[in-house]
């Protein structure tokens, strides 16, 4: 087989399937039959979720085929299958090494069949399968650029489309390539593209290989969960469970049930989530599925938080981080660190909590995941505020409030800017309600607590500025238009360009309903006019981004904007007030970031240091380059 229903891409590589390329002085039939039998046994074990057994059998097949240079096809098949088993066991670097070794054998095979059209076609399909599998392992190590390159190479090799008569094996491999591309865009938070790919892969698999529908359905559940559509996420997760059961893929069933449990946690259905997680954890532990075991521990930790048991959550999160990191899944481990920070904070272990957040930020920054950095900063600010209100001592520490403002305002601006990248008006409204509004409310509240009246005024002006329509140039590419149309049809939340900010894949603890007052940061009471902190607590916004682990990230340079606003011109007639913008958004019209606001003829641009800091720290575009007056 070339592909199967595995994690987020194809699983064991090809079986002897297509006849091995016959070369002079091949090993005898008995030796080939022994290798083929080992591969068949390994595939059977793999599909039953017995990954350690499968890995051992594939390893034996590799050793048996290695002495015979003339049996390169079978040797390559064994290497790919061994790598697939290693990847499912969480041994991602070992998997990458095996896949690369298999690619080397593909080169030798291609040389051996030069001039043989049929043989060359077999090797092309084999190479594409290796590249698709390699991409999955590279994603698991966090090397998204290399994974993208591998998948693009694979797709280029699969030039025959199902519509023009691809055989079943090629269609199956194309599904694997599309599923892996979907997983990559999910990791990179490109939600419109992810939805498009997941829909395409579901269409292809439904027409050509219905037994593999589980994976595209599960990817759709993940996409809808992350973009604020829990009802659709639950529906797709149920469909994925049914599809995996129908195809007798217990590992897929376990993964889909974990996805369903996460949806239940988000909606506060803790008992239903606990049942799914407990049963699923027993299976993935027994099967040796390291990555799924780590995810299960993470979700059980979140369940403990929601049940008001931060000590238990602490223990589970630590175990989850260790397993993710052992398997090389550093981004997933960083996401858990944010949740661990909340549990440590609830135990008043403040220094340890901040250390976990800083460790997570370093990983997100290294991976170019700007919005995850912004979300982590937003959550860090909520913890600092809680510590300022409810921390030890009789007098609140004004320095904590100053730090919280410095984190919350740039993070809120970045999170709010996401809505300008979304095509669907419904998605913009949902994003504002579930993510941007809470972040901006925190920024307002902290600025007010700090007595920073000028900052509050600038935030008000910024929020009341309205939303301009997208000023699309006449020569905009047709490809961009098609991508936008697909996004509108799908109602997907996503970015119009890869450099834009996008919704976060992971949700911090504040995204889940608290089960008790002790399960997380305490609710902050309303600001009292008589409770302003000492003047030392007032934020002093930086004139340039401070030195920080994130500061090494490449910034997105902006074109120069003048210190004095220009007179209103024709383009300004397209700016909409807030109410009218809502009408445009509901119609699905594209909007762009608002302009920068000049508060006085010779004064500064509103929020200028915070905007610059956010664009440097997180990447993406927070405001348009134009400067317009507010008087």
ABEGO torsion letter per residue (X at the ends): XABBBBBABBBBBBBAGBBBBBBBGBBBAAAAAAAAAAAAAAAAAAAAGBAAAAAAAAAAAAAAAAABAAAAAAAAAAAAAAAAAAAAAGBAAAAAAAAAAAAAAAAAAAAAABGBAAAAAAAAAAAAAAAAAAAAAAAAAGBAAAAAAAAAAAAAABABBAAAGBBAAAAAAAAAAAAAAAAAAAAAGBAAAAAAAAAAAAAAAAAABAAAAAAAAAAAAAAAAAAGBAAAAAAAAAAAAAAAAAAGBAAAAAAAAAAAAAAAAAAGBAAAAAAAAAAAAAAAAAAGBAAAAAAAAAAAAAAAAAAGBAAAAAAAAAAAAAAAAAAGBAAAAAAAAAAAAAAAAAAGBAAAAAAAAAAAAAAAAAAGBAAAAAAAAAAAAAAAAAAAAABBEABBBAAAAAAAAAAAAAAAAAAAAAAAABABAAAAAAAAAAAAAAAAAAAAAAAAAAGBAAAAAAAAAAAAAEBBBBBBBAABBAAAAAAAAAAAAAGBBBBABAABBBBBABBBAAABBBABAAABBBBBBBBBAAABBBAAABBBBBABBBBBAAAABBBBBBBBBBABBBBBBAAAAABBBAAAAAAAAAAGBBBBBBBBBBABAABBBBGAAAAAAAAAAAEEBABBABBBBAX
